[in-house]
Amino acid sequence: MSLLDNIKSFLGFSTPKFDGSCSNPDMESHTYTIGGVVVHFPHKAYGAQVAIMDKVIRGCNSSRNCLVESPTGSGKTLALLCSALAWQGVQKEKIRRENEQLQADYLERLEIAERKLAESANQAPQNNVCTTAAQNNVISNGKSECCTNNTKEVVELSDDDLEEDADVFKSPQKKKVKIASPTEIMCDKQCLNDTSGTNQESKEDSAAAAFNAVQNQCADEVSVPKPKFTRPPKIYFGTRTHKQIEQIIKELKKTAYKDTRMTILSSREHTCINNMDTEFQMRKKQRQWRNKTELCKDLLDPRQGMGCMYKVNVERINAHRKLENDYSFPNVWDIEDFVNLGKAKKACPYFAARDIAVTADIIFCPYNYLIHPLIRKSMEINLKGEIMILDEAHNIEDVCRDSASLTVHLNDLTSFMQECEKAAESGNFPEEHAQMRSFVKLLVDWIKDNTEKVQHLDDFNSGHAVWNGTQILASFENAGITLEEFDLFRASANEINKPIDPKEVNPSHISVSSTSKSISDGLSETLPYIFNEVTRNSFRVLLDKKMDSNFSNEFEEPEADSSGWVGRAERRGRNFTTSWKYSLNIYCLHPAVAFKEINESLRSVILTSGTLSPIESFQSELGAEFPIRLEAAHVIDKSQVWIGALSCGPRRIQLESTYQKTATYEFQDELGRVILEVCKKVPFGVLCFLSSYTLLEKLVNRWESTGLLDEISEHKYILIEPRRMDHLQTVMEKFYEYVQEKGALFFAVFRGKVSEGINFSDNYARCVISVGIPYPNAKDNLVKLKKDFNNEFRLKNNDILSGDKWYQIQAYRALNQALGRCIRHKNDWGAILLIDHRFSRKQNVEGLSKWIKNMIGYYPEWNGMIQSITNFTDAQIKRTSVNSETSTEIVCVE
């Protein structure tokens, strides 16, 4: 029996073994052996699902990265979960055996070394004290067994709590497990003087810690290298939103792996159970919190808050074993379940979910938690050696760029500087706050000194000036913003942010606001890229100014009309004022800067989405190899989907959705007639995606004036995606209701919430109409900078995409994402209509997803298209009962 088994046998439990089998063998499932891994699947897998599982297991086995595109409705999530967890189970068993062998080998070498030590001293090894300690593993309370009337205090240990797991998250310093020394085992008199009892030892201390303690005892006796134990990789499963995590958890519950230990990392807005209308707020009426994050940080800050009772009680729910044994809480749960448990036990779900990540096998979170360095630091996430799966990763490049970028406003920097002054004057880290103020003042002065360089380009309400990495470094250094000054700033911030003993808090001390704290964190993370010779040229610094319109506080601001316009006469009467608002923008233009650190830490990165196409940009933009790739086919039968590209409308007017042509009445009227006829032929829900809100408003205004909107409304209710996201839920509920009446037409924009974050299955989207190719706004500063950057660096590195190629990929990725709203599962059906003459050219079809590209038909004439889509719709209505009930589930919008 191995040493670890001896330890656990002594402590009263056995070592669980993992062989990659499902955690719930009684659940009916199909099995697939892929790459030596037995995968249990809840049903017979589609071909696309088998292909996904093969790529995932190959990537994990070989420590390589994967790109997996699989259309929505093809069962991608189930395949990802089952294959990754099955592979992890095999790794658990393999590593368990390896660790046992390491322990056995160590024990054997220890015995040999002691024997040699005894022989060299011409003594017989009458009592092998080190191995005796290791094998017996007496957990002492500071006295030997014979000195305590043969009563032993046993500390319960389990595999869940291996000390190595603590490396994933920083945690409070662990208490030491005191193991009886050789002299204590022999009832040495010194034990009588040892008062360091272990009555308060944590039951979460690990068997690995116990074994290490034995090694340390014997280190002085013999020289034997300590074994290095390993643990199986954790799986980090990231997706775009908390709502999508809820859907993933539902899928996990269907599988044979539903007993897997997991956790969900989320924001305080989703898991904090403290009421913002607290007594604390009442007692500090001058303090108002914008969100629960600010509330929590203030409550837990000894310098400002009173503490939080839910955080104090977090230990009630922050361990898997406690959840299982004390509350019979399922291993797989969603945020709502955990929040309800926290409310019942008056314990904080936010911090508890973070704590149990230490013993979780799979950790779910929005993927910006894994990408953004500040959030990773805040969540204390260590990705070294782990597996990271990012679902809905089609915009991962944007997320990486944003995570390494920073925007700060001059007004906020000025306030930050003033807050540092007040904090220093109050005696709160006076030297450090003075140093921080000094550095922030350098930035404020630099902005003011460079305002004359800001140029007005397209209008008189905005302007900007741009520096590349080399130029901004020289400009900063001329202004005294040097690496040495920055290091002093960052060191001061780190000193101020160190944990403070509540007993040392001085009530008279003043601290900076959360806004200033965020600026400090942002500067600390972003400016090192500028001072780094390798990364600085991947950045551009843009100083911009915009006209800021305000009404004087002396007057009540007038209400705007439905268009948002406030009359000029009202403005003059209300003391309307304008001023320039300056911002310093540090833009990362190469996402590889942020992704490199993550990629080098992880064992494997698996990027998946229904719409990764065109996929060639990921390797170039992220600066990482993705040797394992998959573009899976759709699981639906080709007879269930109709895809067509249309060049002209009923009056044979060519439809080409360029900026210039969409502005003409001729185009607008012909497009309106196309949409009207489609609404007549296709029942239930129709989605229509447009390139921008500007075009959407232009079309609606025109159709209202011509009466075309009234004609459409005779056949379907009309809804429009609101600009404000807090209004979207209400609009969606109306849409779901109207679809079941006479049908509904929903106008939305590419890259909006409707195009990416909402599931339109069955009758909710029997047709998706896309108008044009949604290229990003060419006049946007960031778009122009990115195109110029790629063109410049392509001259040095041919692997970098050209600016035009990058620009084109952004358009098709947004288009593919919107088109994917139509077919959501194997039994679904629907039509996809692409309106733009440009699709008649082959090169304009290449960027579409593989499954769309393989089924698209080209219709140069109107009559052929409308007859084809009519025949398709009639056939589908015959195939499925017209009176079949549509799902009434309301999809919540996050």
ZASE-919457 format. One record per residue (C-alpha): x, y, z. Coordinates in steps of 0.001 Angstrom, whole numbers, plus 500000, padded with zeros to 6 digits. Example, Ala and Ser with C-alpha at 12.3 -4.5 7.8 and 13.67 -1.06 7.14 Angstrom:
2
512300495500507800513670498940507140
//
This chain:
894
500000500000500000501309503473499094502148506146501627499127508214500603496887505184501116498537504572504511497829508151505512494224507983504384493683504512505819494895505805509159492547508740508906489568506563508107488805506832504412490020505458501118491343507105498019488736507539495297489922506401491894489148508071488598489258506115485380487559508601483109484194506965483577481105509025484176480396510286487667476826509009487395477034505484485946473332504817486489472397507461483931471610506003480526474165507152477990475992506278474814479742505767474983482398506783472474486081505947472734488053508832471294491828509131471590491860506532474374489194508421476334485780506900477008483178509632476617479660509151477984477071511050475971473393511536476889472143510482473449473436509209470148475844511922469075475527513773465794478453513531463426479346517139464231479409516335467954481752513381467470484030515605465394484039518275468132484863515724470847487695514358468728489253517819468305488894518692472000490503515453473203493290515697470627494034519245471708494061518402475427496169515262474936498795517066472862498684520408474724497754522221471530495189524899470736491946524325468839489539526347466719486103524744466562483269526236464533479992524384464816476662525938463810474162526857466471471832523943467104474463521291466383474925520342470059478287522042470455477980522735474194477206519118475108480132517876473034482526520356474660481440519484478198481409515698477825484731515427475991486598517835478270485320516255481492485923512719480230489507513650479361489942515259482779488712512061484459491386510031482685493993512571483752492871512295487370493425508566487419496750508843485614498066511534487943496779509714491036498817506682490079501866508786489290501671510562492658501277507276494497504343505909492744506308509060493574505395508655497230506289504971497257509630505644495540510397508411497991509642506207500972511871503486499576514766505912498994514247507287502473514568503818504031517707503066502008519264506380502987518525505806506673519952502330506522523155503656505030523225506393507637522882503823510401525533501552508881527991504426508553527513505083512263528002501364512917524485501208514325521590498932513517518480500754512356516429499685515346513803502324514846513310503884511459511972507123512851511281508997509626509425506216507888507616505437511120506383509001511199505401508851507561503576505559507798501841506065511097501054509734510510500112510517514062498368513852514063499505515241517364498059517943519524501516518719520810501893515612522964502818512038522171500224509286522160501475507814525416501198511189527097497550511667526191495986508489527511496003507020524024493551509634522716494242510783519188492921513858517434492269512876513836492097515539511141489821514450508322491438514895504915490237514280501407491413514332497837489273517431497316491592519510499391494995518746497915497237521613498774498300522026495181494800523233494342495406526325496409497821527495493737494904528263491450493558530970493710495419532937496290493990532057499650494630532933503280497769531380504720497115527725505464497461526392508964500175523833509383499354520212510091501519519187512990502761515634512587504399513869515480508170514042515275510268510886515743511058511925519311507381512459520046506561508999518754509175507636521194507660509694523995510553512127524216510299514353527251510483517425525073506930516757523998505750517724527470506951521270526886505168521600523514502036523694523945501341524323520276498157522283520138496248521551516996492737521697518358491990524551515959493582522923512921491490523263509810489788520130508553490538521331505050494305520718505366495475518252502775497030514822502717499741516309500543500494518823503305500752515995505831503170514117503644505282517246503093505450517757506834506916514251507227509499515070504567510500518236506387510997516335509652513355513899507988515254516448505910517864516997508569518408513266509060518949512158505465519386513791502079516629512552499772515095514804497089511439515494497754508948514285495140507053516912493166503378516075493110501067517171490330497320517556489968495009517257486962494299520457485029491197522408485866488850523384483085487898527044482720484777527349480588484170530939479523481359532413477487480115535911476736477436536458479363476057535150482626472838534233480826474733531930478484476378530286481493472884529442482746472187527641479463475492525730479710474649524561483240471327523220481952473246521191479381475677519880482005472783518640484121471715516401481208475031514555481145476581511672483048479033514250484456476407516116486421478147515267489704481299517119488663482388519675491205482050523124489700481629526781490475480563529943488685482572533137488945480284536101488489479921539762489278478586541115492521475598542448490601474504538836490110475506537296493448475704539985496137472754539551498509473341542768500434470708545441499997472033548758498769469423550457500957471254549376504093471563550866507527475123551670506553473872553817503723471426555549506011474193556309508499476410557651505725473891559645503736476644561467501924477746558220500273475766556889497320476785553751495462476351553367491737476351549573491964476868546653494325480572546475493535481101549899495079478886548973498028480826545764498696484241547406498456483186550171500815481692547764503340484823545607503376487275548508503458488312548930507109488928552602506423485376553234505224483004550379505961481369548570508821481930545142507377479404542740505893477762539981507910477313537872504782481057537950504152481693537018507792479445533982507358480962532890504054482438529715505571478923528335505904478780527656502155482343527921500810483340524231500617482058521504498305481992518923501080479937521215503280477483521867500455477101518145499799476989516823503354475315519618505293472807520940502766472507518133500167473249520828497623473864519489494091477386519637492682476048521279489519474048524425490167473260527760488577473706531221490010470092531515491124470359528271493133473519529432494886472165532901495623469069531381497201471268529148499369473301532188500409470160534043501417468931531045503409472242530659505250472961534407505406476320533819503712477907535593500769477482533677497469479977535941495666482984535102497828481834531525498480481784530778494749485357532067494512486483530003497489485151526704496179486980527216492899489964525738494755488346522286494749486283522651491563487076520562488505485392522971486104484941526714486559482419528733484554482653532479484024482235535226481427485382534989479361486466538578479939487236537367483509489933535164481967491199537632479376491284540949481251494357541145483518492670543404486065489708541053486448491997538011486618493931539743489362490778540750491206489397537202490982492827535764491893492807533436488897495948531494488000495673529790484599499029528039484604498707524529483184494925524637482882492487524056480008490531527087478782487430526691476635485958529926475288482510529537473765480982532265471584484582533357470985483965535062467643484813538460469139487749537322471277490095539575469294488114542656470318488027541502473936491814541071473970492408544511472483490009546120474944491613544343477906494976545977477169493526549415476351492638552336478584490562555512478319490737558209480980489058561605480949490848564794481907488152565694484442488572562334486187492360562703486303491949566153487831489582564763490466492026561923491150494792564443491745492634566450494139491577563325496046495231562346496500495880565781497999493057565404500502494120561872501426497707563010502014496568565984504098494443563656506256497536561625507123496513558566505107499755557341503516500856560951502981504066560177501093502445557614498823499434559763497989501729562720497342503765560573494954500632559427493140499388562999492881502709564048491403502497561432488641498841562132487837499656565836487603502278565022484977499565563323482900497159566235483393499819568735482340500721566610479305497103566603478121496771570354478562500076571007476787499025568939473767495497570221473235496737572480470431497787569390468427494220568116468317492883568543464777489284568807463590488842566334460767485217565650459832483288568106461960483727570874464472482343568893467417485305566566467777488978566206466990492023564140467861495795563777467720497634560435467441501051559164468587502585555781467850504513553878470524507893555442469835506468558941469534504439558753472736507398557468474733509489560458473600506630562859474300506020561380477744509682561497478677509928565138477603507053565829479987508736563951482844506501560881482530509352558400482774509588554754483744511182555775487029508285558096487892505780555426486901507491552804489073507191555166492046503509555691491258502824551977491021504811551181494170502838553831496061499544552433494805500557548915495825501519550094499298498207551888499763496245548873498549497804546422500983495352544860503460495049546906506606494349545773510140490963547197511189492477548042514561494889550421512835492190552353510992492119556079511650488595557487511194490025560831510115491823559324507136490401560074503705490649557645500789490308558163497041487065557256495264486415554001493444486673555898490131490165557062491005491067553589492211489996552203488835492122554780487028495094553843489195494622550157488393494224550897484700497378552995484525499311550334486447498283547650483935498480549609480673501468551972480912504009549108481243503180548232477631504246551740476586507519551552478505508245548077477125510321548143473944508735544939472623505083545950473021504953549740472721504618549793468940501465547666469184499785550701470721498540554073469569497782556925471919494925559152470887494133562454472564490636563453471567488177566167472401484426566229472018481889568962472499480089568375475776476680570043476084475303570847479524472473572699481117473191574882484076472291573385487446470243576500488134467590575355485672465705572140485132466876570339482014464034570209479463462664566902478254463605565761474786460991564691472275460797561164470865463679561903468495465900563090471310465964566671469959465739569671472263464672572909470564467186575722470340464824578223471919464471575948474957468231575658475196468725579417475184466038579821477787467570577142479977471116578558480141472590575957477778476410575760477836479074573841475925482638572884476713485368570607475369485813567224477001489310565762476634490201562081476876493469560173476828493045556877474967495763554215475019494655551753472351496070548270471948495864547394468249497384543916468391495342541467470519498342539140470758499765541518473379497037540490475831496590536917474608500262535953474720500500535815478520497367533675478720498392531355475911501844530725477390500341529818480773497649527421479623497969523823478570495408524252475785493086526963474500489900525872472745488060528653470918484570527747469757481574529482468260478828528971465769480439531700463688484219531778463846484407532161460076486494533558458565488886531671460838492191532709459278492397535849461399492680534143464782496207532818464415497414536105462957495661538422465380496161536396468567499785535500467806499181531853468705499202528589466816495878526802466336496940523578464608493695521726465362490720523161463493487171522167462680484448523738460565481567521394461278478566520874459037475062521615460276473071518759461789469810519675460069468645518166456798469165520444453804465452520334453095464814522256456338466678525397455371466404527740452425469257530183451734469196532675448893471004535793447719468853538377445950470078541022443499466929542982442687463392543582443888459913543307442336460505546324440065463900545012438953465808547744440759469265546483441687469811546236445436473363546997446477473533548120450098476425550560449929476344553759451935475660555896448883472857553743447428470995553151450677470520556917450889468375556948447717464587556691447765464784554215444902466727551726447030464634552347450140461316551805448354462467548653446548463818547162449783460512547922451476458599546077448764460865543017449175460269542917452926456520543358452428456277540395450033458396538153452294456113538985455243453143537914453127454693534543452287456526533565455514454429532977458659455237533782462285458451535656463093460727537462460629464000539130461608465533541843459445469122542968460152470470546325458979473945547836459167473185550691461574470563552523463587471000555459461250469890553397458251467094551801460287465665555190461249466040556456457682464077553504456291461316553690458894460833557405458249460612556838454493458185553923454750455975555863457140455730558678454647454934556359451720452454554197453642454530551058453132454885550552456873451104550411457179450961547748454465453514545615456296451633546028459573448546544481457969450464541205457858452762541441460884453307543538463941456443545681463612459050546028466351462387547828466371465469547015468437465870549858470957469172551622471396468936551330475173469522547812476415467317548277479466464337548634477097465078545460475145463453542978477516460071544693477167460340544749473365461301541053473293458316540063475409456024541872472992457709540132470056457174536675471563453527537547472164452913538975468684454537536017466898451803533768468229449075536100466984449416537320463386453225537230463338455886539868463891458641541625461955461631542595464103464095545188462747467525544907464362471122545951463721474220543852463137476468543607466243473490544510468430472060542494471278469458540828469078472081539603466602474232537876469230472697537390472631469203536030472024467881532641470927465184532739468220464089529148467820461151527663465917458382530144465068460294533104466469462504533212463350461082531466460312463016533885458137466120536014458637466669538863456189470080540505456071470540543750454184474052544373452911477484543451454240478005545037457678481435546601457394482544548544460482482236552330460364485229553363458266485245556802459918485571555421463436488931556429464910489715552981466260488823551283462963491095553638461028493939553135463484493571549349463316493604549257459503496669551506459340498422549457462019497900546174460169499073547652456886502196549040458528503170545859460352502384543599457435505441545116455770507549543630458589505580540418459162503749538805456276501687536717458724499823539842459783496566540439457916496350543510455717494104546290456954491553545607454217491508541876454950490972542509458673488205544972457803486468542437455590486670539691458221484958541905460804482063542412458381481515538740457612481854537645461210479038540025462186476981538830459204477421535155460069476481535804463668473183537400462661472333534680460136472769532076462866469630533358464625467512531259462276468258527548462796468576526679466486468113522881466702467885519742464582464124519898464017463979523638463320463359525108459874463748528531458337464758530723455427467751533043455128467610535852452584470735537911451841469789541111450033472731542543448116473837542300444503477447541874445664476732538287446708476487537406443034480289537593442983482035534500444308484623536391446370481819537955448396480463534542449394483774533106450618483540534793454004480245533108454896480110530178457313480741526835455663477215525495456185475681528635454654478152528746451782477365525124450875473610525716450624473291529231449226471403529810445986471756532899443814468633534666442494469338537395439929465589537915439374462792538580441821460218536108440493462497533109440863463330534006444466459803534670445683458489531487444064461297529411445597460858530749449133457075530303448836457447526654447810459871526053450676457563527608453244454532525681452014456501522423452156457622523053455731454121523949456864452879520668455434455727518787457083455001520232460487451536520901461776450451524495461379448790524315464757451815522915466589452409524845469748455339527188469670457516527355472715456276529965475136459517530268477047460519533895477395464219534338476815465591536786479333467900539472478042471062540188479971
//
